[in-house]
């Protein structure tokens, strides 16, 4: 199985200069704990619920602090044809719950969530139903 078989093609995104308040609103509106930061269609970083909570706990103003100020940079990614087991290992090693999927041009095409990997693993390892 490949990343392309499980990634979600719709990803919440924001611009580097977007305020944390707006990023949090995007998370709430899309029911996602992960937002990709894009500039000219290319992944610049990601911001997670953990990043937002950390920024608030440190006393940053959510109206003026930006996504770029609190982003995770140097993001580990996957390619659509990457083996799903390798993608899962990458997620565990990087201690992340979401892994952006980028194409050969470096453009974001989707995201693999750990819950999707677990769902696939659960379905593939389940004994066949008796009928």
N, CA, C and O atoms as a printed pandas DataFrame, in Angstrom:
     atom_number atom_name residue_name chain_id  residue_number  x_coord  y_coord  z_coord
0              1         N          UNK        A               1    0.845   -1.166    0.000
1              2        CA          UNK        A               1    0.000    0.000    0.000
2              3         C          UNK        A               1    0.898    1.240    0.000
3              4         O          UNK        A               1    1.983    1.234    0.582
4              5         N          UNK        A               2    0.439    2.280   -0.648
5              6        CA          UNK        A               2    1.206    3.516   -0.827
6              7         C          UNK        A               2    0.511    4.690   -0.138
7              8         O          UNK        A               2   -0.673    4.624    0.193
8              9         N          UNK        A               3    1.278    5.769    0.069
9             10        CA          UNK        A               3    0.713    6.979    0.676
10            11         C          UNK        A               3   -0.482    7.464   -0.128
11            12         O          UNK        A               3   -1.469    7.926    0.445
12            13         N          UNK        A               4   -0.403    7.363   -1.455
13            14        CA          UNK        A               4   -1.502    7.828   -2.316
14            15         C          UNK        A               4   -2.815    7.099   -2.027
15            16         O          UNK        A               4   -3.892    7.616   -2.325
16            17         N          UNK        A               5   -2.727    5.910   -1.453
17            18        CA          UNK        A               5   -3.921    5.127   -1.166
18            19         C          UNK        A               5   -4.678    5.612    0.065
19            20         O          UNK        A               5   -5.849    5.281    0.245
20            21         N          UNK        A               6   -4.008    6.400    0.916
21            22        CA          UNK        A               6   -4.664    6.822    2.162
22            23         C          UNK        A               6   -4.647    8.317    2.418
23            24         O          UNK        A               6   -5.375    8.797    3.287
24            25         N          UNK        A               7   -3.829    9.070    1.680
25            26        CA          UNK        A               7   -3.749   10.487    2.033
26            27         C          UNK        A               7   -5.040   11.208    1.716
27            28         O          UNK        A               7   -5.782   10.843    0.803
28            29         N          UNK        A               8   -5.284   12.242    2.499
29            30        CA          UNK        A               8   -6.458   13.089    2.296
30            31         C          UNK        A               8   -6.048   14.245    1.395
31            32         O          UNK        A               8   -5.119   14.982    1.724
32            33         N          UNK        A               9   -6.719   14.411    0.274
33            34        CA          UNK        A               9   -6.305   15.456   -0.663
34            35         C          UNK        A               9   -6.693   16.869   -0.236
35            36         O          UNK        A               9   -6.170   17.844   -0.775
36            37         N          UNK        A              10   -7.594   16.984    0.716
37            38        CA          UNK        A              10   -8.002   18.310    1.188
38            39         C          UNK        A              10   -7.243   18.599    2.482
39            40         O          UNK        A              10   -7.368   17.878    3.472
40            41         N          UNK        A              11   -6.457   19.666    2.445
41            42        CA          UNK        A              11   -5.633   20.034    3.590
42            43         C          UNK        A              11   -5.939   21.475    3.969
43            44         O          UNK        A              11   -6.007   22.348    3.105
44            45         N          UNK        A              12   -6.124   21.720    5.253
45            46        CA          UNK        A              12   -6.291   23.094    5.729
46            47         C          UNK        A              12   -4.958   23.815    5.533
47            48         O          UNK        A              12   -3.902   23.278    5.867
48            49         N          UNK        A              13   -5.012   25.027    4.993
49            50        CA          UNK        A              13   -3.786   25.781    4.733
50            51         C          UNK        A              13   -3.917   27.211    5.228
51            52         O          UNK        A              13   -5.014   27.713    5.473
52            53         N          UNK        A              14   -2.768   27.845    5.366
53            54        CA          UNK        A              14   -2.718   29.256    5.708
54            55         C          UNK        A              14   -1.459   29.844    5.091
55            56         O          UNK        A              14   -0.614   29.121    4.563
56            57         N          UNK        A              15   -1.347   31.150    5.164
57            58        CA          UNK        A              15   -0.154   31.859    4.700
58            59         C          UNK        A              15    0.763   32.097    5.891
59            60         O          UNK        A              15    0.291   32.115    7.028
60            61         N          UNK        A              16    2.060   32.279    5.662
61            62        CA          UNK        A              16    2.999   32.502    6.765
62            63         C          UNK        A              16    2.618   33.669    7.675
63            64         O          UNK        A              16    2.867   33.612    8.880
64            65         N          UNK        A              17    2.026   34.717    7.126
65            66        CA          UNK        A              17    1.702   35.902    7.909
66            67         C          UNK        A              17    0.361   35.872    8.595
67            68         O          UNK        A              17   -0.004   36.837    9.266
68            69         N          UNK        A              18   -0.395   34.783    8.447
69            70        CA          UNK        A              18   -1.701   34.696    9.093
70            71         C          UNK        A              18   -1.551   34.658   10.612
71            72         O          UNK        A              18   -0.659   33.996   11.144
72            73         N          UNK        A              19   -2.428   35.371   11.294
73            74        CA          UNK        A              19   -2.410   35.414   12.765
74            75         C          UNK        A              19   -2.801   34.050   13.335
75            76         O          UNK        A              19   -3.585   33.315   12.735
76            77         N          UNK        A              20   -2.248   33.730   14.491
77            78        CA          UNK        A              20   -2.582   32.469   15.155
78            79         C          UNK        A              20   -4.079   32.327   15.388
79            80         O          UNK        A              20   -4.626   31.228   15.295
80            81         N          UNK        A              21   -4.739   33.442   15.690
81            82        CA          UNK        A              21   -6.191   33.415   15.883
82            83         C          UNK        A              21   -6.877   32.869   14.626
83            84         O          UNK        A              21   -7.794   32.052   14.717
84            85         N          UNK        A              22   -6.427   33.326   13.458
85            86        CA          UNK        A              22   -7.010   32.859   12.196
86            87         C          UNK        A              22   -6.664   31.395   11.927
87            88         O          UNK        A              22   -7.483   30.645   11.396
88            89         N          UNK        A              23   -5.449   30.995   12.294
89            90        CA          UNK        A              23   -5.056   29.596   12.143
90            91         C          UNK        A              23   -5.941   28.716   13.027
91            92         O          UNK        A              23   -6.416   27.669   12.587
92            93         N          UNK        A              24   -6.162   29.139   14.266
93            94        CA          UNK        A              24   -7.024   28.386   15.175
94            95         C          UNK        A              24   -8.450   28.321   14.635
95            96         O          UNK        A              24   -9.113   27.291   14.758
96            97         N          UNK        A              25   -8.923   29.409   14.040
97            98        CA          UNK        A              25  -10.260   29.420   13.446
98            99         C          UNK        A              25  -10.327   28.420   12.290
99           100         O          UNK        A              25  -11.316   27.702   12.145
100          101         N          UNK        A              26   -9.285   28.374   11.477
101          102        CA          UNK        A              26   -9.227   27.414   10.372
102          103         C          UNK        A              26   -9.284   25.988   10.913
103          104         O          UNK        A              26   -9.983   25.135   10.366
104          105         N          UNK        A              27   -8.540   25.737   11.993
105          106        CA          UNK        A              27   -8.566   24.403   12.602
106          107         C          UNK        A              27   -9.972   24.046   13.064
107          108         O          UNK        A              27  -10.446   22.933   12.836
108          109         N          UNK        A              28  -10.631   24.994   13.711
109          110        CA          UNK        A              28  -11.987   24.739   14.208
110          111         C          UNK        A              28  -12.961   24.526   13.047
111          112         O          UNK        A              28  -13.786   23.612   13.083
112          113         N          UNK        A              29  -12.863   25.371   12.020
113          114        CA          UNK        A              29  -13.782   25.276   10.878
114          115         C          UNK        A              29  -13.613   23.982   10.097
115          116         O          UNK        A              29  -14.586   23.436    9.575
116          117         N          UNK        A              30  -12.386   23.492   10.016
117          118        CA          UNK        A              30  -12.113   22.281    9.227
118          119         C          UNK        A              30  -12.030   21.028   10.096
119          120         O          UNK        A              30  -11.816   19.926    9.591
120          121         N          UNK        A              31  -12.202   21.210   11.415
121          122        CA          UNK        A              31  -12.105   20.100   12.368
122          123         C          UNK        A              31  -10.796   19.339   12.177
123          124         O          UNK        A              31  -10.767   18.110   12.116
124          125         N          UNK        A              32   -9.715   20.115   12.085
125          126        CA          UNK        A              32   -8.392   19.548   11.876
126          127         C          UNK        A              32   -7.412   20.158   12.874
127          128         O          UNK        A              32   -7.506   21.340   13.203
128          129         N          UNK        A              33   -6.489   19.357   13.345
129          130        CA          UNK        A              33   -5.462   19.844   14.259
130          131         C          UNK        A              33   -4.163   20.144   13.542
131          132         O          UNK        A              33   -3.104   20.224   14.164
132          133         N          UNK        A              34   -4.245   20.311   12.229
133          134        CA          UNK        A              34   -3.056   20.468   11.399
134          135         C          UNK        A              34   -3.347   21.449   10.276
135          136         O          UNK        A              34   -4.341   21.316    9.562
136          137         N          UNK        A              35   -2.475   22.431   10.126
137          138        CA          UNK        A              35   -2.607   23.402    9.032
138          139         C          UNK        A              35   -1.249   23.513    8.342
139          140         O          UNK        A              35   -0.221   23.714    8.990
140          141         N          UNK        A              36   -1.266   23.380    7.035
141          142        CA          UNK        A              36   -0.039   23.527    6.241
142          143         C          UNK        A              36    0.155   24.995    5.906
143          144         O          UNK        A              36   -0.792   25.683    5.526
144          145         N          UNK        A              37    1.375   25.471    6.047
145          146        CA          UNK        A              37    1.697   26.855    5.718
146          147         C          UNK        A              37    2.280   26.870    4.311
147          148         O          UNK        A              37    3.343   26.305    4.052
148          149         N          UNK        A              38    1.562   27.527    3.415
149          150        CA          UNK        A              38    1.972   27.551    2.013
150          151         C          UNK        A              38    2.340   28.956    1.571
151          152         O          UNK        A              38    1.742   29.944    1.997
152          153         N          UNK        A              39    3.340   29.015    0.704
153          154        CA          UNK        A              39    3.697   30.259    0.041
154          155         C          UNK        A              39    3.986   29.895   -1.403
155          156         O          UNK        A              39    4.850   29.063   -1.682
156          157         N          UNK        A              40    3.262   30.519   -2.317
157          158        CA          UNK        A              40    3.376   30.201   -3.748
158          159         C          UNK        A              40    3.178   28.712   -4.013
159          160         O          UNK        A              40    3.844   28.130   -4.870
160          161         N          UNK        A              41    2.252   28.099   -3.266
161          162        CA          UNK        A              41    1.922   26.694   -3.478
162          163         C          UNK        A              41    2.897   25.709   -2.872
163          164         O          UNK        A              41    2.678   24.500   -2.949
164          165         N          UNK        A              42    3.968   26.199   -2.270
165          166        CA          UNK        A              42    4.970   25.310   -1.694
166          167         C          UNK        A              42    4.911   25.314   -0.169
167          168         O          UNK        A              42    4.665   26.343    0.461
168          169         N          UNK        A              43    5.139   24.160    0.393
169          170        CA          UNK        A              43    5.094   23.973    1.837
170          171         C          UNK        A              43    6.247   24.702    2.507
171          172         O          UNK        A              43    7.414   24.447    2.210
172          173         N          UNK        A              44    5.908   25.618    3.420
173          174        CA          UNK        A              44    6.913   26.378    4.163
174          175         C          UNK        A              44    7.060   25.876    5.595
175          176         O          UNK        A              44    8.061   26.138    6.262
176          177         N          UNK        A              45    6.055   25.160    6.046
177          178        CA          UNK        A              45    6.046   24.642    7.406
178          179         C          UNK        A              45    4.654   24.161    7.734
179          180         O          UNK        A              45    3.760   24.184    6.888
180          181         N          UNK        A              46    4.477   23.728    8.960
181          182        CA          UNK        A              46    3.157   23.312    9.424
182          183         C          UNK        A              46    2.940   23.889   10.810
183          184         O          UNK        A              46    3.885   24.233   11.519
184          185         N          UNK        A              47    1.690   23.984   11.169
185          186        CA          UNK        A              47    1.358   24.414   12.517
186          187         C          UNK        A              47    0.268   23.476   13.031
187          188         O          UNK        A              47   -0.728   23.218   12.355
188          189         N          UNK        A              48    0.485   22.984   14.225
189          190        CA          UNK        A              48   -0.431   22.016   14.815
190          191         C          UNK        A              48   -1.112   22.634   16.031
191          192         O          UNK        A              48   -0.760   23.724   16.483
192          193         N          UNK        A              49   -2.100   21.900   16.544
193          194        CA          UNK        A              49   -2.750   22.336   17.784
194          195         C          UNK        A              49   -1.707   22.524   18.881
195          196         O          UNK        A              49   -1.782   23.476   19.657
196          197         N          UNK        A              50   -0.753   21.632   18.941
197          198        CA          UNK        A              50    0.307   21.731   19.960
198          199         C          UNK        A              50    1.070   23.037   19.823
199          200         O          UNK        A              50    1.396   23.674   20.824
200          201         N          UNK        A              51    1.358   23.443   18.584
201          202        CA          UNK        A              51    2.086   24.695   18.355
202          203         C          UNK        A              51    1.274   25.896   18.835
203          204         O          UNK        A              51    1.817   26.821   19.440
204          205         N          UNK        A              52   -0.024   25.873   18.562
205          206        CA          UNK        A              52   -0.893   26.978   18.979
206          207         C          UNK        A              52   -0.969   27.033   20.499
207          208         O          UNK        A              52   -0.849   28.106   21.091
208          209         N          UNK        A              53   -1.166   25.883   21.128
209          210        CA          UNK        A              53   -1.243   25.835   22.592
210          211         C          UNK        A              53    0.072   26.314   23.211
211          212         O          UNK        A              53    0.060   27.077   24.178
212          213         N          UNK        A              54    1.194   25.874   22.663
213          214        CA          UNK        A              54    2.504   26.294   23.181
214          215         C          UNK        A              54    2.654   27.811   23.084
215          216         O          UNK        A              54    3.118   28.454   24.026
216          217         N          UNK        A              55    2.260   28.382   21.938
217          218        CA          UNK        A              55    2.381   29.834   21.747
218          219         C          UNK        A              55    1.537   30.581   22.772
219          220         O          UNK        A              55    1.989   31.573   23.343
220          221         N          UNK        A              56    0.324   30.115   23.007
221          222        CA          UNK        A              56   -0.548   30.770   23.980
222          223         C          UNK        A              56    0.003   30.615   25.398
223          224         O          UNK        A              56   -0.033   31.558   26.189
224          225         N          UNK        A              57    0.509   29.430   25.712
225          226        CA          UNK        A              57    1.070   29.192   27.043
226          227         C          UNK        A              57    2.282   30.075   27.307
227          228         O          UNK        A              57    2.561   30.436   28.450
228          229         N          UNK        A              58    3.000   30.420   26.241
229          230        CA          UNK        A              58    4.165   31.305   26.373
230          231         C          UNK        A              58    3.776   32.778   26.407
231          232         O          UNK        A              58    4.637   33.650   26.529
232          233         N          UNK        A              59    2.479   33.054   26.298
233          234        CA          UNK        A              59    1.994   34.421   26.411
234          235         C          UNK        A              59    1.942   35.214   25.123
235          236         O          UNK        A              59    1.791   36.435   25.164
236          237         N          UNK        A              60    2.063   34.566   23.989
237          238        CA          UNK        A              60    1.990   35.282   22.711
238          239         C          UNK        A              60    0.549   35.693   22.404
239          240         O          UNK        A              60   -0.391   34.951   22.690
240          241         N          UNK        A              61    0.389   36.855   21.833
241          242        CA          UNK        A              61   -0.922   37.384   21.473
242          243         C          UNK        A              61   -1.396   36.693   20.194
243          244         O          UNK        A              61   -0.748   36.821   19.155
244          245         N          UNK        A              62   -2.519   35.960   20.250
245          246        CA          UNK        A              62   -2.984   35.237   19.069
246          247         C          UNK        A              62   -3.427   36.150   17.927
247          248         O          UNK        A              62   -3.579   35.701   16.791
248          249         N          UNK        A              63   -3.632   37.422   18.231
249          250        CA          UNK        A              63   -4.023   38.368   17.185
250          251         C          UNK        A              63   -2.845   38.937   16.418
251          252         O          UNK        A              63   -3.001   39.408   15.291
252          253         N          UNK        A              64   -1.661   38.895   17.026
253          254        CA          UNK        A              64   -0.483   39.457   16.353
254          255         C          UNK        A              64    0.591   38.424   16.033
255          256         O          UNK        A              64    1.362   38.608   15.091
256          257         N          UNK        A              65    0.652   37.338   16.805
257          258        CA          UNK        A              65    1.617   36.275   16.508
258          259         C          UNK        A              65    1.193   35.605   15.204
259          260         O          UNK        A              65    0.002   35.418   14.955
260          261         N          UNK        A              66    2.153   35.253   14.391
261          262        CA          UNK        A              66    1.825   34.677   13.077
262          263         C          UNK        A              66    2.113   33.186   13.014
263          264         O          UNK        A              66    2.824   32.628   13.849
264          265         N          UNK        A              67    1.545   32.570   12.010
265          266        CA          UNK        A              67    1.799   31.151   11.760
266          267         C          UNK        A              67    3.291   30.904   11.604
267          268         O          UNK        A              67    3.824   29.946   12.163
268          269         N          UNK        A              68    3.969   31.763   10.849
269          270        CA          UNK        A              68    5.412   31.589   10.623
270          271         C          UNK        A              68    6.209   31.689   11.917
271          272         O          UNK        A              68    7.235   31.027   12.070
272          273         N          UNK        A              69    5.734   32.522   12.856
273          274        CA          UNK        A              69    6.429   32.679   14.133
274          275         C          UNK        A              69    6.449   31.380   14.940
275          276         O          UNK        A              69    7.371   31.150   15.722
276          277         N          UNK        A              70    5.451   30.542   14.755
277          278        CA          UNK        A              70    5.290   29.365   15.610
278          279         C          UNK        A              70    5.210   28.062   14.818
279          280         O          UNK        A              70    4.782   27.034   15.344
280          281         N          UNK        A              71    5.617   28.108   13.574
281          282        CA          UNK        A              71    5.553   26.941   12.705
282          283         C          UNK        A              71    6.652   25.942   13.007
283          284         O          UNK        A              71    7.718   26.291   13.514
284          285         N          UNK        A              72    6.372   24.717   12.688
285          286        CA          UNK        A              72    7.396   23.689   12.635
286          287         C          UNK        A              72    7.963   23.757   11.229
287          288         O          UNK        A              72    7.232   23.646   10.245
288          289         N          UNK        A              73    9.256   23.936   11.145
289          290        CA          UNK        A              73    9.924   24.029    9.843
290          291         C          UNK        A              73   10.755   22.762    9.627
291          292         O          UNK        A              73   10.893   21.939   10.531
292          293         N          UNK        A              74   11.297   22.619    8.442
293          294        CA          UNK        A              74   12.054   21.408    8.157
294          295         C          UNK        A              74   11.169   20.190    8.296
295          296         O          UNK        A              74   11.566   19.174    8.867
296          297         N          UNK        A              75    9.968   20.304    7.767
297          298        CA          UNK        A              75    8.929   19.299    7.935
298          299         C          UNK        A              75    9.286   18.007    7.204
299          300         O          UNK        A              75    9.729   18.026    6.056
300          301         N          UNK        A              76    9.087   16.909    7.883
301          302        CA          UNK        A              76    9.235   15.602    7.270
302          303         C          UNK        A              76    8.018   15.394    6.377
303          304         O          UNK        A              76    6.890   15.662    6.790
304          305         N          UNK        A              77    8.243   14.919    5.158
305          306        CA          UNK        A              77    7.149   14.734    4.208
306          307         C          UNK        A              77    7.178   13.327    3.621
307          308         O          UNK        A              77    8.091   12.539    3.866
308          309         N          UNK        A              78    6.155   13.051    2.848
309          310        CA          UNK        A              78    6.072   11.800    2.094
310          311         C          UNK        A              78    5.780   12.141    0.644
311          312         O          UNK        A              78    5.269   13.218    0.336
312          313         N          UNK        A              79    6.108   11.222   -0.232
313          314        CA          UNK        A              79    5.731   11.315   -1.644
314          315         C          UNK        A              79    4.545   10.382   -1.863
315          316         O          UNK        A              79    4.381    9.409   -1.128
316          317         N          UNK        A              80    3.723   10.667   -2.860
317          318        CA          UNK        A              80    2.545    9.817   -3.089
318          319         C          UNK        A              80    2.860    8.332   -3.242
319          320         O          UNK        A              80    2.056    7.492   -2.835
320          321         N          UNK        A              81    4.005    7.991   -3.818
321          322        CA          UNK        A              81    4.336    6.588   -4.044
322          323         C          UNK        A              81    5.126    5.942   -2.912
323          324         O          UNK        A              81    5.527    4.784   -3.031
324          325         N          UNK        A              82    5.359    6.664   -1.819
325          326        CA          UNK        A              82    6.071    6.075   -0.691
326          327         C          UNK        A              82    5.263    4.936   -0.088
327          328         O          UNK        A              82    4.038    5.008    0.011
328          329         N          UNK        A              83    5.962    3.893    0.309
329          330        CA          UNK        A              83    5.345    2.752    0.975
330          331         C          UNK        A              83    4.715    3.213    2.289
331          332         O          UNK        A              83    5.341    3.955    3.047
332          333         N          UNK        A              84    3.494    2.786    2.564
333          334        CA          UNK        A              84    2.769    3.246    3.746
334          335         C          UNK        A              84    3.462    2.845    5.042
335          336         O          UNK        A              84    3.428    3.598    6.016
336          337         N          UNK        A              85    4.082    1.688    5.070
337          338        CA          UNK        A              85    4.803    1.286    6.277
338          339         C          UNK        A              85    5.979    2.235    6.540
339          340         O          UNK        A              85    6.250    2.587    7.689
340          341         N          UNK        A              86    6.671    2.645    5.481
341          342        CA          UNK        A              86    7.778    3.598    5.627
342          343         C          UNK        A              86    7.257    4.955    6.082
343          344         O          UNK        A              86    7.903    5.636    6.879
344          345         N          UNK        A              87    6.096    5.347    5.579
345          346        CA          UNK        A              87    5.477    6.617    5.987
346          347         C          UNK        A              87    5.132    6.560    7.470
347          348         O          UNK        A              87    5.394    7.510    8.208
348          349         N          UNK        A              88    4.547    5.449    7.906
349          350        CA          UNK        A              88    4.194    5.295    9.319
350          351         C          UNK        A              88    5.447    5.347   10.190
351          352         O          UNK        A              88    5.435    5.973   11.249
352          353         N          UNK        A              89    6.516    4.704    9.761
353          354        CA          UNK        A              89    7.771    4.721   10.518
354          355         C          UNK        A              89    8.308    6.145   10.616
355          356         O          UNK        A              89    8.783    6.563   11.672
356          357         N          UNK        A              90    8.233    6.887    9.515
357          358        CA          UNK        A              90    8.685    8.284    9.493
358          359         C          UNK        A              90    7.897    9.116   10.500
359          360         O          UNK        A              90    8.464    9.958   11.196
360          361         N          UNK        A              91    6.587    8.877   10.575
361          362        CA          UNK        A              91    5.740    9.612   11.510
362          363         C          UNK        A              91    6.120    9.290   12.957
363          364         O          UNK        A              91    6.217   10.187   13.795
364          365         N          UNK        A              92    6.330    8.023   13.235
365          366        CA          UNK        A              92    6.714    7.618   14.589
366          367         C          UNK        A              92    8.065    8.225   14.953
367          368         O          UNK        A              92    8.229    8.782   16.039
368          369         N          UNK        A              93    9.023    8.118   14.049
369          370        CA          UNK        A              93   10.368    8.650   14.314
370          371         C          UNK        A              93   10.356   10.161   14.538
371          372         O          UNK        A              93   11.093   10.676   15.379
372          373         N          UNK        A              94    9.510   10.873   13.776
373          374        CA          UNK        A              94    9.432   12.331   13.895
374          375         C          UNK        A              94    8.477   12.772   14.999
375          376         O          UNK        A              94    8.379   13.961   15.303
376          377         N          UNK        A              95    7.769   11.809   15.601
377          378        CA          UNK        A              95    6.793   12.086   16.656
378          379         C          UNK        A              95    5.724   13.079   16.205
379          380         O          UNK        A              95    5.434   14.063   16.884
380          381         N          UNK        A              96    5.142   12.785   15.027
381          382        CA          UNK        A              96    4.078   13.630   14.481
382          383         C          UNK        A              96    2.854   12.780   14.169
383          384         O          UNK        A              96    2.953   11.572   13.949
384          385         N          UNK        A              97    1.704   13.434   14.155
385          386        CA          UNK        A              97    0.446   12.748   13.845
386          387         C          UNK        A              97   -0.024   13.000   12.421
387          388         O          UNK        A              97   -0.956   12.352   11.945
388          389         N          UNK        A              98    0.621   13.943   11.744
389          390        CA          UNK        A              98    0.254   14.278   10.365
390          391         C          UNK        A              98    1.525   14.409    9.538
391          392         O          UNK        A              98    2.527   14.951   10.004
392          393         N          UNK        A              99    1.475   13.907    8.307
393          394        CA          UNK        A              99    2.631   13.993    7.427
394          395         C          UNK        A              99    2.167   14.529    6.074
395          396         O          UNK        A              99    1.378   13.883    5.384
396          397         N          UNK        A             100    2.655   15.706    5.698
397          398        CA          UNK        A             100    2.284   16.260    4.397
398          399         C          UNK        A             100    2.806   15.370    3.267
399          400         O          UNK        A             100    3.885   14.784    3.358
400          401         N          UNK        A             101    2.019   15.289    2.221
401          402        CA          UNK        A             101    2.410   14.547    1.025
402          403         C          UNK        A             101    2.652   15.570   -0.073
403          404         O          UNK        A             101    1.765   16.352   -0.416
404          405         N          UNK        A             102    3.870   15.557   -0.624
405          406        CA          UNK        A             102    4.234   16.509   -1.673
406          407         C          UNK        A             102    4.613   15.763   -2.941
407          408         O          UNK        A             102    5.158   14.660   -2.895
408          409         N          UNK        A             103    4.313   16.388   -4.075
409          410        CA          UNK        A             103    4.643   15.766   -5.360
410          411         C          UNK        A             103    6.085   16.053   -5.757
411          412         O          UNK        A             103    6.841   16.659   -4.998
412          413         N          UNK        A             104    6.454   15.614   -6.949
413          414        CA          UNK        A             104    7.835   15.767   -7.410
414          415         C          UNK        A             104    8.245   17.221   -7.608
415          416         O          UNK        A             104    9.432   17.511   -7.749
416          417         N          UNK        A             105    7.282   18.135   -7.622
417          418        CA          UNK        A             105    7.568   19.567   -7.770
418          419         C          UNK        A             105    7.586   20.284   -6.417
419          420         O          UNK        A             105    7.768   21.500   -6.352
420          421         N          UNK        A             106    7.397   19.523   -5.350
421          422        CA          UNK        A             106    7.390   20.107   -4.016
422          423         C          UNK        A             106    6.068   20.739   -3.637
423          424         O          UNK        A             106    5.984   21.461   -2.644
424          425         N          UNK        A             107    5.031   20.473   -4.424
425          426        CA          UNK        A             107    3.715   21.037   -4.126
426          427         C          UNK        A             107    2.907   20.079   -3.261
427          428         O          UNK        A             107    2.922   18.865   -3.465
428          429         N          UNK        A             108    2.208   20.649   -2.301
429          430        CA          UNK        A             108    1.389   19.869   -1.381
430          431         C          UNK        A             108    0.215   19.245   -2.119
431          432         O          UNK        A             108   -0.534   19.937   -2.807
432          433         N          UNK        A             109    0.058   17.922   -1.970
433          434        CA          UNK        A             109   -1.068   17.238   -2.611
434          435         C          UNK        A             109   -2.009   16.596   -1.603
435          436         O          UNK        A             109   -3.112   16.183   -1.962
436          437         N          UNK        A             110   -1.584   16.508   -0.340
437          438        CA          UNK        A             110   -2.439   15.911    0.666
438          439         C          UNK        A             110   -1.715   15.748    1.983
439          440         O          UNK        A             110   -0.613   16.261    2.180
440          441         N          UNK        A             111   -2.362   15.019    2.887
441          442        CA          UNK        A             111   -1.770   14.749    4.197
442          443         C          UNK        A             111   -2.188   13.351    4.638
443          444         O          UNK        A             111   -3.333   12.938    4.456
444          445         N          UNK        A             112   -1.234   12.634    5.221
445          446        CA          UNK        A             112   -1.520   11.346    5.839
446          447         C          UNK        A             112   -1.624   11.596    7.335
447          448         O          UNK        A             112   -0.722   12.169    7.947
448          449         N          UNK        A             113   -2.727   11.162    7.910
449          450        CA          UNK        A             113   -2.922   11.278    9.356
450          451         C          UNK        A             113   -2.668    9.918    9.990
451          452         O          UNK        A             113   -2.986    8.881    9.406
452          453         N          UNK        A             114   -2.096    9.930   11.181
453          454        CA          UNK        A             114   -1.810    8.682   11.880
454          455         C          UNK        A             114   -3.080    7.851   12.037
455          456         O          UNK        A             114   -3.024    6.623   11.964
456          457         N          UNK        A             115   -4.217    8.499   12.252
457          458        CA          UNK        A             115   -5.462    7.731   12.420
458          459         C          UNK        A             115   -5.811    6.973   11.142
459          460         O          UNK        A             115   -6.415    5.902   11.208
460          461         N          UNK        A             116   -5.440    7.512    9.980
461          462        CA          UNK        A             116   -5.690    6.816    8.718
462          463         C          UNK        A             116   -4.795    5.582    8.608
463          464         O          UNK        A             116   -5.234    4.527    8.152
464          465         N          UNK        A             117   -3.546    5.724    9.028
465          466        CA          UNK        A             117   -2.619    4.589    9.021
466          467         C          UNK        A             117   -3.129    3.504    9.962
467          468         O          UNK        A             117   -3.112    2.324    9.611
468          469         N          UNK        A             118   -3.585    3.892   11.158
469          470        CA          UNK        A             118   -4.126    2.921   12.106
470          471         C          UNK        A             118   -5.352    2.223   11.533
471          472         O          UNK        A             118   -5.506    1.012   11.690
472          473         N          UNK        A             119   -6.226    2.977   10.870
473          474        CA          UNK        A             119   -7.432    2.393   10.300
474          475         C          UNK        A             119   -7.088    1.347    9.243
475          476         O          UNK        A             119   -7.672    0.263    9.217
476          477         N          UNK        A             120   -6.152    1.674    8.388
477          478        CA          UNK        A             120   -5.733    0.723    7.346
478          479         C          UNK        A             120   -5.129   -0.513    7.990
479          480         O          UNK        A             120   -5.467   -1.637    7.619
480          481         N          UNK        A             121   -4.244   -0.315    8.943
481          482        CA          UNK        A             121   -3.595   -1.439    9.623
482          483         C          UNK        A             121   -4.630   -2.326   10.304
483          484         O          UNK        A             121   -4.535   -3.552   10.247
484          485         N          UNK        A             122   -5.610   -1.712   10.944
485          486        CA          UNK        A             122   -6.649   -2.459   11.631
486          487         C          UNK        A             122   -7.461   -3.275   10.651
487          488         O          UNK        A             122   -7.746   -4.446   10.903
488          489         N          UNK        A             123   -7.839   -2.671    9.532
489          490        CA          UNK        A             123   -8.633   -3.373    8.522
490          491         C          UNK        A             123   -7.849   -4.508    7.878
491          492         O          UNK        A             123   -8.402   -5.579    7.629
492          493         N          UNK        A             124   -6.578   -4.285    7.608
493          494        CA          UNK        A             124   -5.764   -5.310    6.950
494          495         C          UNK        A             124   -5.429   -6.468    7.879
495          496         O          UNK        A             124   -5.214   -7.590    7.419
496          497         N          UNK        A             125   -5.382   -6.209    9.177
497          498        CA          UNK        A             125   -5.023   -7.285   10.115
498          499         C          UNK        A             125   -6.233   -7.974   10.716
499          500         O          UNK        A             125   -6.083   -8.956   11.443
500          501         N          UNK        A             126   -7.437   -7.476   10.425
501          502        CA          UNK        A             126   -8.647   -8.073   10.979
502          503         C          UNK        A             126   -8.900   -9.426   10.306
503          504         O          UNK        A             126   -8.685   -9.579    9.104
504          505         N          UNK        A             127   -9.357  -10.399   11.090
505          506        CA          UNK        A             127   -9.684  -11.678   10.484
506          507         C          UNK        A             127  -10.879  -11.516    9.541
507          508         O          UNK        A             127  -11.734  -10.658    9.763
508          509         N          UNK        A             128  -10.937  -12.329    8.502
509          510        CA          UNK        A             128  -12.061  -12.216    7.567
510          511         C          UNK        A             128  -13.388  -12.524    8.263
511          512         O          UNK        A             128  -13.461  -13.366    9.159
512          513         N          UNK        A             129  -14.423  -11.825    7.829
513          514        CA          UNK        A             129  -15.753  -12.061    8.391
514          515         C          UNK        A             129  -16.280  -13.390    7.900
515          516         O          UNK        A             129  -16.049  -13.784    6.757
516          517         N          UNK        A             130  -16.985  -14.071    8.773
517          518        CA          UNK        A             130  -17.592  -15.346    8.390
518          519         C          UNK        A             130  -19.049  -15.067    8.041
519          520         O          UNK        A             130  -19.746  -14.361    8.769
520          521         N          UNK        A             131  -19.481  -15.600    6.976
521          522        CA          UNK        A             131  -20.831  -15.277    6.582
522          523         C          UNK        A             131  -21.599  -16.401    6.203
523          524         O          UNK        A             131  -22.769  -16.258    5.846
